[in-house]
Amino acid sequence: MRSDRLPNPKPENVHYVTNPELCEKMGEKYNWRLKEIRVSRNSPPDVACVFDGEQTSFQDTWQDYQD
């Protein structure tokens, strides 16, 4: 069986923001290397900040601030 996908692609850590400038700020804050900014054609646009590394989550931090 033929596969056109690359074997073992490098992991990406993707987070969405409202403004592309926030990608750089997020990278600086968490010391992540910004690989790419993907902006959709949606209205309003979705802005995906793509960083090198395994996917992370802010869920644990967010729950710390909930009642």
HTML snippet that shows the backbone in 3Dmol.js (N, CA, C, O; Angstrom):
<script src="https://3Dmol.org/build/3Dmol-min.js"></script>
<div id="view" style="width:600px;height:400px;position:relative"></div>
<script>
const pdb = `
ATOM      1  N   MET A   1       0.834  -1.176   0.000  1.00  0.00           N
ATOM      2  CA  MET A   1       0.000   0.000   0.000  1.00  0.00           C
ATOM      3  C   MET A   1       0.881   1.242   0.000  1.00  0.00           C
ATOM      4  O   MET A   1       1.834   1.329   0.774  1.00  0.00           O
ATOM      5  N   ARG A   2       0.572   2.184  -0.849  1.00  0.00           N
ATOM      6  CA  ARG A   2       1.364   3.393  -0.987  1.00  0.00           C
ATOM      7  C   ARG A   2       0.819   4.495  -0.078  1.00  0.00           C
ATOM      8  O   ARG A   2      -0.391   4.683   0.050  1.00  0.00           O
ATOM      9  N   SER A   3       1.737   5.203   0.538  1.00  0.00           N
ATOM     10  CA  SER A   3       1.344   6.325   1.376  1.00  0.00           C
ATOM     11  C   SER A   3       2.103   7.565   0.924  1.00  0.00           C
ATOM     12  O   SER A   3       3.331   7.549   0.830  1.00  0.00           O
ATOM     13  N   ASP A   4       1.369   8.638   0.645  1.00  0.00           N
ATOM     14  CA  ASP A   4       1.999   9.887   0.230  1.00  0.00           C
ATOM     15  C   ASP A   4       2.344  10.780   1.420  1.00  0.00           C
ATOM     16  O   ASP A   4       2.930  11.850   1.250  1.00  0.00           O
ATOM     17  N   ARG A   5       1.986  10.346   2.600  1.00  0.00           N
ATOM     18  CA  ARG A   5       2.290  11.152   3.777  1.00  0.00           C
ATOM     19  C   ARG A   5       3.733  10.944   4.194  1.00  0.00           C
ATOM     20  O   ARG A   5       4.302   9.867   4.013  1.00  0.00           O
ATOM     21  N   LEU A   6       4.310  11.986   4.752  1.00  0.00           N
ATOM     22  CA  LEU A   6       5.677  11.892   5.243  1.00  0.00           C
ATOM     23  C   LEU A   6       5.701  11.044   6.505  1.00  0.00           C
ATOM     24  O   LEU A   6       4.814  11.172   7.349  1.00  0.00           O
ATOM     25  N   PRO A   7       6.692  10.187   6.648  1.00  0.00           N
ATOM     26  CA  PRO A   7       6.781   9.389   7.869  1.00  0.00           C
ATOM     27  C   PRO A   7       7.227  10.255   9.045  1.00  0.00           C
ATOM     28  O   PRO A   7       8.146  11.064   8.918  1.00  0.00           O
ATOM     29  N   ASN A   8       6.575  10.080  10.176  1.00  0.00           N
ATOM     30  CA  ASN A   8       6.935  10.766  11.410  1.00  0.00           C
ATOM     31  C   ASN A   8       7.189  12.261  11.224  1.00  0.00           C
ATOM     32  O   ASN A   8       8.315  12.718  11.420  1.00  0.00           O
ATOM     33  N   PRO A   9       6.171  13.026  10.852  1.00  0.00           N
ATOM     34  CA  PRO A   9       6.391  14.468  10.722  1.00  0.00           C
ATOM     35  C   PRO A   9       6.746  15.072  12.074  1.00  0.00           C
ATOM     36  O   PRO A   9       6.383  14.532  13.119  1.00  0.00           O
ATOM     37  N   LYS A  10       7.450  16.183  12.047  1.00  0.00           N
ATOM     38  CA  LYS A  10       7.821  16.845  13.298  1.00  0.00           C
ATOM     39  C   LYS A  10       6.553  17.334  13.991  1.00  0.00           C
ATOM     40  O   LYS A  10       5.651  17.859  13.339  1.00  0.00           O
ATOM     41  N   PRO A  11       6.484  17.164  15.298  1.00  0.00           N
ATOM     42  CA  PRO A  11       5.280  17.579  16.021  1.00  0.00           C
ATOM     43  C   PRO A  11       5.099  19.098  15.985  1.00  0.00           C
ATOM     44  O   PRO A  11       6.067  19.860  15.986  1.00  0.00           O
ATOM     45  N   GLU A  12       3.844  19.508  15.955  1.00  0.00           N
ATOM     46  CA  GLU A  12       3.508  20.924  15.963  1.00  0.00           C
ATOM     47  C   GLU A  12       2.619  21.241  17.157  1.00  0.00           C
ATOM     48  O   GLU A  12       1.745  20.458  17.529  1.00  0.00           O
ATOM     49  N   ASN A  13       2.860  22.393  17.741  1.00  0.00           N
ATOM     50  CA  ASN A  13       2.096  22.904  18.860  1.00  0.00           C
ATOM     51  C   ASN A  13       1.279  24.076  18.316  1.00  0.00           C
ATOM     52  O   ASN A  13       1.840  25.137  18.041  1.00  0.00           O
ATOM     53  N   VAL A  14      -0.035  23.905  18.156  1.00  0.00           N
ATOM     54  CA  VAL A  14      -0.879  24.907  17.502  1.00  0.00           C
ATOM     55  C   VAL A  14      -1.836  25.536  18.512  1.00  0.00           C
ATOM     56  O   VAL A  14      -2.521  24.840  19.262  1.00  0.00           O
ATOM     57  N   HIS A  15      -1.866  26.873  18.514  1.00  0.00           N
ATOM     58  CA  HIS A  15      -2.787  27.627  19.366  1.00  0.00           C
ATOM     59  C   HIS A  15      -3.407  28.736  18.527  1.00  0.00           C
ATOM     60  O   HIS A  15      -2.748  29.306  17.657  1.00  0.00           O
ATOM     61  N   TYR A  16      -4.668  29.039  18.786  1.00  0.00           N
ATOM     62  CA  TYR A  16      -5.400  30.035  18.002  1.00  0.00           C
ATOM     63  C   TYR A  16      -5.510  31.353  18.764  1.00  0.00           C
ATOM     64  O   TYR A  16      -5.713  31.374  19.978  1.00  0.00           O
ATOM     65  N   VAL A  17      -5.370  32.447  18.022  1.00  0.00           N
ATOM     66  CA  VAL A  17      -5.464  33.789  18.589  1.00  0.00           C
ATOM     67  C   VAL A  17      -6.331  34.650  17.666  1.00  0.00           C
ATOM     68  O   VAL A  17      -6.780  34.187  16.618  1.00  0.00           O
ATOM     69  N   THR A  18      -6.559  35.890  18.060  1.00  0.00           N
ATOM     70  CA  THR A  18      -7.387  36.798  17.269  1.00  0.00           C
ATOM     71  C   THR A  18      -6.581  37.718  16.368  1.00  0.00           C
ATOM     72  O   THR A  18      -7.139  38.361  15.480  1.00  0.00           O
ATOM     73  N   ASN A  19      -5.272  37.786  16.589  1.00  0.00           N
ATOM     74  CA  ASN A  19      -4.424  38.711  15.851  1.00  0.00           C
ATOM     75  C   ASN A  19      -3.058  38.063  15.636  1.00  0.00           C
ATOM     76  O   ASN A  19      -2.496  37.519  16.586  1.00  0.00           O
ATOM     77  N   PRO A  20      -2.505  38.099  14.426  1.00  0.00           N
ATOM     78  CA  PRO A  20      -1.209  37.465  14.172  1.00  0.00           C
ATOM     79  C   PRO A  20      -0.078  37.962  15.075  1.00  0.00           C
ATOM     80  O   PRO A  20       0.849  37.208  15.371  1.00  0.00           O
ATOM     81  N   GLU A  21      -0.145  39.219  15.516  1.00  0.00           N
ATOM     82  CA  GLU A  21       0.901  39.748  16.396  1.00  0.00           C
ATOM     83  C   GLU A  21       0.964  38.988  17.715  1.00  0.00           C
ATOM     84  O   GLU A  21       2.016  38.915  18.350  1.00  0.00           O
ATOM     85  N   LEU A  22      -0.168  38.423  18.121  1.00  0.00           N
ATOM     86  CA  LEU A  22      -0.201  37.684  19.382  1.00  0.00           C
ATOM     87  C   LEU A  22       0.595  36.386  19.305  1.00  0.00           C
ATOM     88  O   LEU A  22       1.003  35.856  20.338  1.00  0.00           O
ATOM     89  N   CYS A  23       0.823  35.866  18.107  1.00  0.00           N
ATOM     90  CA  CYS A  23       1.636  34.658  17.958  1.00  0.00           C
ATOM     91  C   CYS A  23       3.057  34.911  18.454  1.00  0.00           C
ATOM     92  O   CYS A  23       3.622  34.099  19.186  1.00  0.00           O
ATOM     93  N   GLU A  24       3.622  36.034  18.051  1.00  0.00           N
ATOM     94  CA  GLU A  24       4.980  36.364  18.478  1.00  0.00           C
ATOM     95  C   GLU A  24       5.038  36.577  19.980  1.00  0.00           C
ATOM     96  O   GLU A  24       5.982  36.132  20.632  1.00  0.00           O
ATOM     97  N   LYS A  25       4.044  37.251  20.535  1.00  0.00           N
ATOM     98  CA  LYS A  25       4.010  37.481  21.979  1.00  0.00           C
ATOM     99  C   LYS A  25       3.905  36.164  22.741  1.00  0.00           C
ATOM    100  O   LYS A  25       4.565  35.977  23.763  1.00  0.00           O
ATOM    101  N   MET A  26       3.073  35.251  22.238  1.00  0.00           N
ATOM    102  CA  MET A  26       2.922  33.950  22.885  1.00  0.00           C
ATOM    103  C   MET A  26       4.239  33.179  22.843  1.00  0.00           C
ATOM    104  O   MET A  26       4.643  32.567  23.832  1.00  0.00           O
ATOM    105  N   GLY A  27       4.900  33.214  21.695  1.00  0.00           N
ATOM    106  CA  GLY A  27       6.183  32.534  21.569  1.00  0.00           C
ATOM    107  C   GLY A  27       7.217  33.070  22.540  1.00  0.00           C
ATOM    108  O   GLY A  27       7.962  32.302  23.149  1.00  0.00           O
ATOM    109  N   GLU A  28       7.264  34.387  22.687  1.00  0.00           N
ATOM    110  CA  GLU A  28       8.205  35.001  23.622  1.00  0.00           C
ATOM    111  C   GLU A  28       7.857  34.641  25.061  1.00  0.00           C
ATOM    112  O   GLU A  28       8.742  34.322  25.856  1.00  0.00           O
ATOM    113  N   LYS A  29       6.581  34.690  25.393  1.00  0.00           N
ATOM    114  CA  LYS A  29       6.142  34.424  26.767  1.00  0.00           C
ATOM    115  C   LYS A  29       6.481  33.002  27.211  1.00  0.00           C
ATOM    116  O   LYS A  29       6.933  32.789  28.336  1.00  0.00           O
ATOM    117  N   TYR A  30       6.261  32.028  26.319  1.00  0.00           N
ATOM    118  CA  TYR A  30       6.462  30.630  26.688  1.00  0.00           C
ATOM    119  C   TYR A  30       7.761  30.044  26.146  1.00  0.00           C
ATOM    120  O   TYR A  30       8.021  28.850  26.296  1.00  0.00           O
ATOM    121  N   ASN A  31       8.577  30.891  25.514  1.00  0.00           N
ATOM    122  CA  ASN A  31       9.866  30.460  24.966  1.00  0.00           C
ATOM    123  C   ASN A  31       9.692  29.352  23.929  1.00  0.00           C
ATOM    124  O   ASN A  31      10.409  28.351  23.941  1.00  0.00           O
ATOM    125  N   TRP A  32       8.721  29.551  23.029  1.00  0.00           N
ATOM    126  CA  TRP A  32       8.456  28.611  21.943  1.00  0.00           C
ATOM    127  C   TRP A  32       8.954  29.211  20.638  1.00  0.00           C
ATOM    128  O   TRP A  32       8.866  30.423  20.440  1.00  0.00           O
ATOM    129  N   ARG A  33       9.474  28.382  19.752  1.00  0.00           N
ATOM    130  CA  ARG A  33       9.938  28.840  18.437  1.00  0.00           C
ATOM    131  C   ARG A  33       8.749  28.855  17.479  1.00  0.00           C
ATOM    132  O   ARG A  33       8.153  27.817  17.191  1.00  0.00           O
ATOM    133  N   LEU A  34       8.414  30.056  16.988  1.00  0.00           N
ATOM    134  CA  LEU A  34       7.302  30.215  16.056  1.00  0.00           C
ATOM    135  C   LEU A  34       7.722  29.702  14.691  1.00  0.00           C
ATOM    136  O   LEU A  34       8.685  30.188  14.097  1.00  0.00           O
ATOM    137  N   LYS A  35       6.995  28.727  14.210  1.00  0.00           N
ATOM    138  CA  LYS A  35       7.297  28.077  12.937  1.00  0.00           C
ATOM    139  C   LYS A  35       6.519  28.718  11.791  1.00  0.00           C
ATOM    140  O   LYS A  35       7.049  28.906  10.696  1.00  0.00           O
ATOM    141  N   GLU A  36       5.251  29.053  12.059  1.00  0.00           N
ATOM    142  CA  GLU A  36       4.378  29.538  10.992  1.00  0.00           C
ATOM    143  C   GLU A  36       3.139  30.193  11.597  1.00  0.00           C
ATOM    144  O   GLU A  36       2.705  29.833  12.691  1.00  0.00           O
ATOM    145  N   ILE A  37       2.577  31.156  10.872  1.00  0.00           N
ATOM    146  CA  ILE A  37       1.291  31.748  11.224  1.00  0.00           C
ATOM    147  C   ILE A  37       0.345  31.442  10.072  1.00  0.00           C
ATOM    148  O   ILE A  37       0.613  31.809   8.928  1.00  0.00           O
ATOM    149  N   ARG A  38      -0.759  30.772  10.374  1.00  0.00           N
ATOM    150  CA  ARG A  38      -1.748  30.413   9.351  1.00  0.00           C
ATOM    151  C   ARG A  38      -3.007  31.246   9.580  1.00  0.00           C
ATOM    152  O   ARG A  38      -3.613  31.187  10.649  1.00  0.00           O
ATOM    153  N   VAL A  39      -3.391  32.016   8.575  1.00  0.00           N
ATOM    154  CA  VAL A  39      -4.579  32.859   8.675  1.00  0.00           C
ATOM    155  C   VAL A  39      -5.624  32.335   7.700  1.00  0.00           C
ATOM    156  O   VAL A  39      -5.356  32.196   6.506  1.00  0.00           O
ATOM    157  N   SER A  40      -6.816  32.044   8.214  1.00  0.00           N
ATOM    158  CA  SER A  40      -7.891  31.523   7.361  1.00  0.00           C
ATOM    159  C   SER A  40      -8.571  32.665   6.614  1.00  0.00           C
ATOM    160  O   SER A  40      -8.325  33.840   6.889  1.00  0.00           O
ATOM    161  N   ARG A  41      -9.411  32.310   5.686  1.00  0.00           N
ATOM    162  CA  ARG A  41     -10.198  33.302   4.939  1.00  0.00           C
ATOM    163  C   ARG A  41     -11.570  33.510   5.568  1.00  0.00           C
ATOM    164  O   ARG A  41     -12.415  34.204   5.004  1.00  0.00           O
ATOM    165  N   ASN A  42     -11.790  32.918   6.720  1.00  0.00           N
ATOM    166  CA  ASN A  42     -13.068  33.084   7.421  1.00  0.00           C
ATOM    167  C   ASN A  42     -13.254  34.536   7.842  1.00  0.00           C
ATOM    168  O   ASN A  42     -12.309  35.325   7.825  1.00  0.00           O
ATOM    169  N   SER A  43     -14.465  34.874   8.214  1.00  0.00           N
ATOM    170  CA  SER A  43     -14.737  36.205   8.731  1.00  0.00           C
ATOM    171  C   SER A  43     -15.413  36.070  10.085  1.00  0.00           C
ATOM    172  O   SER A  43     -16.537  35.570  10.138  1.00  0.00           O
ATOM    173  N   PRO A  44     -14.803  36.479  11.164  1.00  0.00           N
ATOM    174  CA  PRO A  44     -13.430  36.971  11.262  1.00  0.00           C
ATOM    175  C   PRO A  44     -12.431  35.841  11.019  1.00  0.00           C
ATOM    176  O   PRO A  44     -12.761  34.665  11.173  1.00  0.00           O
ATOM    177  N   PRO A  45     -11.211  36.207  10.639  1.00  0.00           N
ATOM    178  CA  PRO A  45     -10.226  35.169  10.317  1.00  0.00           C
ATOM    179  C   PRO A  45      -9.781  34.388  11.552  1.00  0.00           C
ATOM    180  O   PRO A  45      -9.677  34.939  12.648  1.00  0.00           O
ATOM    181  N   ASP A  46      -9.523  33.111  11.357  1.00  0.00           N
ATOM    182  CA  ASP A  46      -8.906  32.287  12.390  1.00  0.00           C
ATOM    183  C   ASP A  46      -7.405  32.432  12.211  1.00  0.00           C
ATOM    184  O   ASP A  46      -6.893  32.324  11.097  1.00  0.00           O
ATOM    185  N   VAL A  47      -6.709  32.677  13.298  1.00  0.00           N
ATOM    186  CA  VAL A  47      -5.261  32.820  13.242  1.00  0.00           C
ATOM    187  C   VAL A  47      -4.653  31.690  14.058  1.00  0.00           C
ATOM    188  O   VAL A  47      -4.840  31.622  15.273  1.00  0.00           O
ATOM    189  N   ALA A  48      -3.929  30.808  13.390  1.00  0.00           N
ATOM    190  CA  ALA A  48      -3.284  29.681  14.055  1.00  0.00           C
ATOM    191  C   ALA A  48      -1.798  29.970  14.186  1.00  0.00           C
ATOM    192  O   ALA A  48      -1.109  30.221  13.197  1.00  0.00           O
ATOM    193  N   CYS A  49      -1.321  29.931  15.408  1.00  0.00           N
ATOM    194  CA  CYS A  49       0.110  30.076  15.683  1.00  0.00           C
ATOM    195  C   CYS A  49       0.678  28.661  15.738  1.00  0.00           C
ATOM    196  O   CYS A  49       0.236  27.843  16.546  1.00  0.00           O
ATOM    197  N   VAL A  50       1.644  28.374  14.891  1.00  0.00           N
ATOM    198  CA  VAL A  50       2.226  27.042  14.831  1.00  0.00           C
ATOM    199  C   VAL A  50       3.644  27.121  15.383  1.00  0.00           C
ATOM    200  O   VAL A  50       4.501  27.821  14.845  1.00  0.00           O
ATOM    201  N   PHE A  51       3.870  26.389  16.466  1.00  0.00           N
ATOM    202  CA  PHE A  51       5.171  26.360  17.118  1.00  0.00           C
ATOM    203  C   PHE A  51       5.776  24.970  16.974  1.00  0.00           C
ATOM    204  O   PHE A  51       5.056  23.991  16.777  1.00  0.00           O
ATOM    205  N   ASP A  52       7.092  24.886  17.073  1.00  0.00           N
ATOM    206  CA  ASP A  52       7.765  23.588  17.081  1.00  0.00           C
ATOM    207  C   ASP A  52       7.465  22.883  18.396  1.00  0.00           C
ATOM    208  O   ASP A  52       7.353  23.531  19.436  1.00  0.00           O
ATOM    209  N   GLY A  53       7.335  21.568  18.358  1.00  0.00           N
ATOM    210  CA  GLY A  53       7.196  20.783  19.577  1.00  0.00           C
ATOM    211  C   GLY A  53       5.844  20.125  19.735  1.00  0.00           C
ATOM    212  O   GLY A  53       4.931  20.312  18.931  1.00  0.00           O
ATOM    213  N   GLU A  54       5.750  19.348  20.799  1.00  0.00           N
ATOM    214  CA  GLU A  54       4.525  18.612  21.114  1.00  0.00           C
ATOM    215  C   GLU A  54       3.404  19.580  21.467  1.00  0.00           C
ATOM    216  O   GLU A  54       3.652  20.669  21.983  1.00  0.00           O
ATOM    217  N   GLN A  55       2.165  19.174  21.185  1.00  0.00           N
ATOM    218  CA  GLN A  55       0.994  19.995  21.492  1.00  0.00           C
ATOM    219  C   GLN A  55       0.885  20.196  22.998  1.00  0.00           C
ATOM    220  O   GLN A  55       1.035  19.251  23.772  1.00  0.00           O
ATOM    221  N   THR A  56       0.624  21.431  23.404  1.00  0.00           N
ATOM    222  CA  THR A  56       0.410  21.762  24.808  1.00  0.00           C
ATOM    223  C   THR A  56      -1.029  22.225  24.985  1.00  0.00           C
ATOM    224  O   THR A  56      -1.750  22.450  24.012  1.00  0.00           O
ATOM    225  N   SER A  57      -1.432  22.362  26.241  1.00  0.00           N
ATOM    226  CA  SER A  57      -2.793  22.785  26.538  1.00  0.00           C
ATOM    227  C   SER A  57      -2.766  23.779  27.688  1.00  0.00           C
ATOM    228  O   SER A  57      -1.972  23.645  28.619  1.00  0.00           O
ATOM    229  N   PHE A  58      -3.632  24.768  27.618  1.00  0.00           N
ATOM    230  CA  PHE A  58      -3.790  25.715  28.712  1.00  0.00           C
ATOM    231  C   PHE A  58      -4.953  25.302  29.612  1.00  0.00           C
ATOM    232  O   PHE A  58      -5.312  26.045  30.525  1.00  0.00           O
ATOM    233  N   GLN A  59      -5.540  24.146  29.376  1.00  0.00           N
ATOM    234  CA  GLN A  59      -6.713  23.688  30.121  1.00  0.00           C
ATOM    235  C   GLN A  59      -6.440  23.618  31.618  1.00  0.00           C
ATOM    236  O   GLN A  59      -7.264  24.077  32.409  1.00  0.00           O
ATOM    237  N   ASP A  60      -5.306  23.056  32.027  1.00  0.00           N
ATOM    238  CA  ASP A  60      -5.006  22.939  33.453  1.00  0.00           C
ATOM    239  C   ASP A  60      -4.899  24.314  34.101  1.00  0.00           C
ATOM    240  O   ASP A  60      -5.426  24.527  35.192  1.00  0.00           O
ATOM    241  N   THR A  61      -4.229  25.238  33.444  1.00  0.00           N
ATOM    242  CA  THR A  61      -4.084  26.591  33.969  1.00  0.00           C
ATOM    243  C   THR A  61      -5.431  27.282  34.042  1.00  0.00           C
ATOM    244  O   THR A  61      -5.731  27.952  35.030  1.00  0.00           O
ATOM    245  N   TRP A  62      -6.247  27.130  33.011  1.00  0.00           N
ATOM    246  CA  TRP A  62      -7.555  27.770  32.965  1.00  0.00           C
ATOM    247  C   TRP A  62      -8.430  27.274  34.107  1.00  0.00           C
ATOM    248  O   TRP A  62      -9.137  28.067  34.730  1.00  0.00           O
ATOM    249  N   GLN A  63      -8.394  25.980  34.392  1.00  0.00           N
ATOM    250  CA  GLN A  63      -9.231  25.414  35.451  1.00  0.00           C
ATOM    251  C   GLN A  63      -8.823  25.928  36.826  1.00  0.00           C
ATOM    252  O   GLN A  63      -9.653  25.975  37.734  1.00  0.00           O
ATOM    253  N   ASP A  64      -7.566  26.312  36.995  1.00  0.00           N
ATOM    254  CA  ASP A  64      -7.115  26.849  38.277  1.00  0.00           C
ATOM    255  C   ASP A  64      -7.847  28.139  38.648  1.00  0.00           C
ATOM    256  O   ASP A  64      -7.940  28.481  39.826  1.00  0.00           O
ATOM    257  N   TYR A  65      -8.366  28.854  37.651  1.00  0.00           N
ATOM    258  CA  TYR A  65      -9.016  30.132  37.895  1.00  0.00           C
ATOM    259  C   TYR A  65     -10.538  30.040  37.914  1.00  0.00           C
ATOM    260  O   TYR A  65     -11.216  31.063  38.006  1.00  0.00           O
ATOM    261  N   GLN A  66     -11.074  28.845  37.829  1.00  0.00           N
ATOM    262  CA  GLN A  66     -12.520  28.664  37.843  1.00  0.00           C
ATOM    263  C   GLN A  66     -12.989  28.339  39.260  1.00  0.00           C
ATOM    264  O   GLN A  66     -12.239  27.772  40.055  1.00  0.00           O
ATOM    265  N   ASP A  67     -14.231  28.703  39.568  1.00  0.00           N
ATOM    266  CA  ASP A  67     -14.793  28.401  40.905  1.00  0.00           C
ATOM    267  C   ASP A  67     -15.115  26.949  41.047  1.00  0.00           C
ATOM    268  O   ASP A  67     -15.592  26.522  42.098  1.00  0.00           O
TER     269      ASP A  67
END
`;
const viewer = $3Dmol.createViewer("view");
viewer.addModel(pdb, "pdb");
viewer.setStyle({}, {cartoon: {color: "spectrum"}});
viewer.zoomTo();
viewer.render();
</script>
